[in-house]
Amino acid sequence: MNSGVSMMNALARKSCRGIRLAGAAALLALAGLAAPAAAQQVYPTPQAAADAFGDALATSDHDAIAKVLGPDYRQIVPGGVAQDDVYRFLAAWARKHEVVADGDRRAWLAVGDSGWTMAVPIVRVAQGWRFDPVAGKAEIRRRTIGRNELNTIDTLRELQAAQARYRDGVGQGRYADRLVSRPGATDGLYWPELPGYPAQAFGPDALAMGPDVPVADAYFGYRYKVLPAREGGGYWILAWPARYGQTGIGSFVIGAQGGVREADLGANTASRAARLQGTDVSFGTFRDVGPQSAVAK
């Protein structure tokens, strides 16, 4: 289940469809990453470590949370954790929680009835068991990237449908050549709701999708742009990670026909994406995103 660690701007957050079991658990787990291992409490069993975390969160005992996750947990989440997220986590905890063994030296805390597990594992050390912030950091990043990439695939499919609506409506047979219309125009998929204007082809989420949107505001960690096709009046819509390796890895593209295609443009993704033209994404390294690829993410 998605943790909701990444924050969108206010418009994008309105349309977030990810299921948020417990932003509190994920944020607090992330917050413990900077804590020295020696400063963390070691427990006799994985269950004891899990119970200590649940008790600390239920009582809002920050000293106890510091013992479980380390005293520096506030450094990464300086604004704290929303109380609603705490309530969601505790409600899921009350329904079901268990420690799931992963071999002899690692275990995961599963909360709720959906199979969601806390991103920071509980590991065996010389003195007993404790949460492992180093492994948690890698797992949180992996989950964030997977969630962002899946959302991007869905978003491109929605943009494809929006282009069809635009073509059949205000576009009068042509596709939009941008995501956000210029002031006073309807040459993009989105324009403000104004008296006398037709319905938008796509909603205000487009405002968080542009190629120049700041990393922190990028729509689920991705930037987008429309690449008009040079022939046939079609288009390509390209999406690439706002910060390669952190908000995403794959770059994705969709056209007027067919499904989503993917390519890894590497560490120079941002500069390469800026130079791509419509003909550059119709062949070569971009490959179809099949069901197995989506499941893997």
C-alpha positions as CSV (number, residue, x, y, z in Angstrom):
1,M,0.0,0.0,0.0
2,N,1.3,3.4,-0.8
3,S,2.8,5.4,2.0
4,G,2.2,8.9,0.6
5,V,5.8,10.0,1.4
6,S,6.1,12.3,-1.6
7,M,4.1,15.6,-1.4
8,M,2.5,17.2,-4.4
9,N,1.4,20.8,-4.6
10,A,-2.1,21.6,-3.6
11,L,-3.7,21.0,-7.0
12,A,-2.0,17.7,-7.7
13,R,-2.8,16.4,-4.2
14,K,-6.5,16.8,-4.9
15,S,-6.4,14.1,-7.5
16,C,-4.0,11.7,-5.7
17,R,-5.5,8.2,-6.1
18,G,-2.8,6.3,-4.2
19,I,-4.1,4.4,-1.2
20,R,-2.5,5.8,2.0
21,L,-2.5,3.3,4.8
22,A,-0.2,5.3,7.1
23,G,1.8,8.3,6.1
24,A,2.8,8.4,9.8
25,A,4.5,5.1,9.7
26,A,6.4,5.8,6.5
27,L,7.4,9.3,7.5
28,L,8.5,8.3,10.9
29,A,10.5,5.4,9.4
30,L,12.1,7.7,7.0
31,A,12.8,10.1,9.8
32,G,14.9,7.6,11.7
33,L,17.4,7.1,8.8
34,A,19.9,9.6,10.2
35,A,20.0,8.0,13.7
36,P,23.2,6.2,14.7
37,A,22.7,2.5,15.2
38,A,24.2,2.6,18.7
39,A,21.6,5.2,19.8
40,Q,18.7,2.9,18.9
41,Q,17.0,0.5,21.3
42,V,17.7,-3.1,20.8
43,Y,14.9,-5.6,21.5
44,P,14.8,-9.3,22.4
45,T,12.5,-10.2,19.5
46,P,11.2,-8.7,16.3
47,Q,7.7,-8.6,17.9
48,A,9.0,-6.6,20.8
49,A,10.5,-4.0,18.4
50,A,7.2,-3.8,16.5
51,D,5.2,-3.5,19.7
52,A,7.5,-0.7,20.9
53,F,6.9,1.3,17.7
54,G,3.1,0.8,17.8
55,D,3.0,1.8,21.5
56,A,5.1,4.9,20.9
57,L,3.0,6.1,18.1
58,A,-0.3,5.4,19.9
59,T,0.8,7.4,22.9
60,S,2.5,10.2,20.9
61,D,5.6,9.6,23.0
62,H,8.4,11.3,21.1
63,D,11.0,10.0,23.5
64,A,9.9,6.5,22.9
65,I,9.8,7.0,19.1
66,A,13.4,8.3,19.3
67,K,14.4,5.1,21.1
68,V,12.8,3.0,18.4
69,L,13.9,4.9,15.4
70,G,16.8,7.0,16.7
71,P,17.0,10.5,18.3
72,D,17.4,12.3,14.9
73,Y,14.1,11.3,13.5
74,R,12.8,14.9,13.4
75,Q,15.6,16.1,11.1
76,I,14.0,14.6,8.0
77,V,10.4,15.4,8.9
78,P,10.8,18.8,10.6
79,G,7.1,19.6,10.2
80,G,6.0,16.5,12.1
81,V,3.3,14.0,11.1
82,A,-0.3,14.8,10.4
83,Q,-2.6,13.5,13.1
84,D,-5.0,12.0,10.5
85,D,-2.1,9.8,9.3
86,V,-1.5,8.6,12.8
87,Y,-5.1,7.7,13.2
88,R,-5.1,5.8,9.9
89,F,-2.1,3.8,11.0
90,L,-3.5,3.0,14.4
91,A,-6.9,1.9,12.9
92,A,-5.0,-0.4,10.5
93,W,-2.9,-1.7,13.4
94,A,-6.1,-2.4,15.4
95,R,-7.5,-4.5,12.5
96,K,-4.4,-6.5,12.1
97,H,-0.7,-6.4,12.7
98,E,2.0,-9.1,12.6
99,V,5.7,-9.6,12.2
100,V,6.6,-11.4,9.0
101,A,9.9,-13.4,9.0
102,D,12.2,-12.9,6.0
103,G,14.8,-15.5,6.7
104,D,16.6,-15.9,10.0
105,R,18.0,-12.3,10.3
106,R,15.3,-10.0,9.0
107,A,11.6,-9.4,9.5
108,W,8.9,-6.9,8.4
109,L,6.1,-5.3,10.3
110,A,2.8,-5.9,8.4
111,V,-0.1,-3.6,9.3
112,G,-3.7,-3.8,8.2
113,D,-5.3,-6.4,6.0
114,S,-4.0,-5.3,2.6
115,G,-0.4,-6.8,2.9
116,W,1.2,-3.4,3.5
117,T,4.5,-3.6,5.3
118,M,6.6,-0.9,7.0
119,A,9.5,0.1,4.8
120,V,12.1,-0.2,7.5
121,P,12.9,-3.9,8.3
122,I,13.7,-5.3,11.7
123,V,17.1,-7.0,11.7
124,R,19.1,-9.3,14.0
125,V,22.2,-7.7,15.6
126,A,24.6,-9.0,18.1
127,Q,22.4,-7.9,21.1
128,G,19.0,-8.7,19.7
129,W,16.7,-7.0,17.1
130,R,16.3,-3.4,16.0
131,F,14.9,-1.4,13.0
132,D,17.5,-1.0,10.2
133,P,17.5,2.6,8.9
134,V,20.1,1.9,6.2
135,A,18.1,-0.8,4.6
136,G,15.0,1.3,5.2
137,K,16.4,4.2,3.2
138,A,16.9,1.9,0.1
139,E,13.4,0.4,0.5
140,I,11.7,3.7,0.9
141,R,13.4,5.0,-2.3
142,R,12.5,1.8,-4.2
143,R,8.8,2.0,-3.2
144,T,8.7,5.7,-4.0
145,I,10.1,5.1,-7.5
146,G,7.8,2.2,-8.1
147,R,4.7,4.1,-7.0
148,N,5.7,7.2,-9.1
149,E,6.3,5.1,-12.2
150,L,3.0,3.3,-12.0
151,N,1.2,6.6,-11.5
152,T,3.0,8.0,-14.5
153,I,1.9,5.1,-16.7
154,D,-1.7,5.7,-15.6
155,T,-1.4,9.5,-16.2
156,L,-0.1,9.0,-19.7
157,R,-3.1,6.9,-20.5
158,E,-5.4,9.6,-19.1
159,L,-3.6,12.2,-21.2
160,Q,-4.0,10.1,-24.3
161,A,-7.8,10.1,-23.6
162,A,-7.7,13.8,-23.0
163,Q,-6.0,14.4,-26.4
164,A,-8.8,12.4,-28.0
165,R,-11.4,14.6,-26.3
166,Y,-9.5,17.7,-27.4
167,R,-9.3,16.5,-31.0
168,D,-13.0,15.8,-31.1
169,G,-13.9,19.0,-29.4
170,V,-12.2,22.4,-29.2
171,G,-9.3,21.0,-31.4
172,Q,-11.6,20.5,-34.4
173,G,-9.6,17.5,-35.6
174,R,-6.1,18.5,-34.3
175,Y,-4.4,17.5,-31.1
176,A,-3.1,19.9,-28.5
177,D,0.5,20.8,-28.7
178,R,1.0,21.7,-25.1
179,L,-0.3,20.6,-21.7
180,V,-1.3,24.1,-20.4
181,S,-2.9,26.6,-22.7
182,R,-1.4,30.0,-23.2
183,P,-3.3,32.9,-21.6
184,G,-6.6,33.5,-23.3
185,A,-6.2,30.5,-25.6
186,T,-7.3,26.9,-25.7
187,D,-4.2,25.5,-27.4
188,G,-3.4,23.1,-24.5
189,L,-5.2,20.3,-22.7
190,Y,-5.9,22.6,-19.7
191,W,-7.2,26.2,-19.5
192,P,-8.9,28.0,-16.6
193,E,-12.6,27.7,-16.1
194,L,-14.0,31.0,-17.5
195,P,-17.4,32.1,-18.6
196,G,-18.0,31.2,-22.2
197,Y,-15.1,28.7,-22.4
198,P,-15.7,25.0,-23.3
199,A,-14.9,22.3,-20.8
200,Q,-11.3,21.5,-20.3
201,A,-9.8,18.4,-21.9
202,F,-7.7,17.7,-18.8
203,G,-7.8,19.1,-15.2
204,P,-5.6,21.4,-13.2
205,D,-3.1,18.6,-12.4
206,A,-1.5,19.7,-15.7
207,L,-0.1,22.8,-13.8
208,A,2.2,20.4,-11.9
209,M,3.4,18.5,-14.9
210,G,5.4,21.0,-17.0
211,P,9.0,20.6,-17.9
212,D,10.1,23.5,-15.7
213,V,8.1,22.6,-12.5
214,P,10.4,22.5,-9.5
215,V,11.4,19.0,-8.3
216,A,9.4,19.2,-5.1
217,D,6.2,20.1,-7.0
218,A,6.6,17.7,-9.9
219,Y,3.5,15.5,-10.4
220,F,4.3,12.3,-8.5
221,G,8.0,13.0,-9.2
222,Y,7.6,13.4,-13.0
223,R,7.7,16.1,-15.6
224,Y,5.8,16.0,-18.9
225,K,5.7,17.6,-22.3
226,V,3.9,17.2,-25.6
227,L,6.1,16.4,-28.6
228,P,4.1,17.2,-31.8
229,A,4.7,14.6,-34.5
230,R,6.3,15.9,-37.7
231,E,4.1,13.8,-39.9
232,G,0.5,12.7,-39.8
233,G,-0.8,15.2,-37.3
234,G,-0.1,13.0,-34.3
235,Y,1.8,13.6,-31.1
236,W,3.9,12.0,-28.4
237,I,3.6,12.9,-24.7
238,L,6.9,12.3,-22.8
239,A,7.2,11.9,-19.1
240,W,10.6,11.8,-17.3
241,P,11.7,11.8,-13.6
242,A,12.2,15.2,-12.1
243,R,15.2,13.8,-10.3
244,Y,16.6,10.6,-11.8
245,G,17.2,7.8,-9.3
246,Q,15.2,9.5,-6.6
247,T,11.7,10.3,-7.9
248,G,11.9,7.8,-10.8
249,I,14.2,5.9,-13.2
250,G,12.3,5.2,-16.3
251,S,11.1,7.7,-18.9
252,F,7.8,7.0,-20.5
253,V,6.0,8.0,-23.7
254,I,2.6,7.6,-25.3
255,G,1.2,8.6,-28.7
256,A,-2.2,8.9,-30.3
257,Q,-2.3,5.2,-30.9
258,G,-1.0,2.3,-28.8
259,G,0.2,1.9,-25.3
260,V,2.9,3.3,-23.0
261,R,6.6,2.8,-23.9
262,E,9.5,3.1,-21.6
263,A,13.3,3.8,-21.7
264,D,16.0,4.4,-19.1
265,L,17.7,7.5,-20.3
266,G,20.3,7.3,-17.6
267,A,21.9,9.9,-15.2
268,N,21.5,12.6,-17.9
269,T,17.8,12.1,-18.3
270,A,16.9,15.7,-17.8
271,S,19.2,17.0,-20.5
272,R,18.3,14.2,-22.9
273,A,14.6,14.7,-22.3
274,A,14.9,18.4,-23.1
275,R,16.4,17.6,-26.5
276,L,14.0,14.8,-27.6
277,Q,11.8,15.5,-30.6
278,G,8.7,13.5,-31.7
279,T,10.6,11.3,-34.0
280,D,13.2,10.3,-31.3
281,V,10.7,8.4,-29.2
282,S,8.9,6.4,-31.9
283,F,11.7,3.8,-32.1
284,G,15.1,2.8,-30.6
285,T,15.4,2.3,-26.9
286,F,11.8,2.9,-26.0
287,R,10.0,-0.5,-25.4
288,D,6.4,-1.4,-24.7
289,V,5.3,-1.5,-21.0
290,G,3.6,-4.8,-20.6
291,P,1.6,-6.2,-17.7
292,Q,4.6,-8.0,-16.3
293,S,6.6,-4.8,-16.2
294,A,3.8,-3.0,-14.4
295,V,3.5,-5.8,-11.8
296,A,7.2,-5.7,-11.2
297,K,7.0,-2.0,-10.3
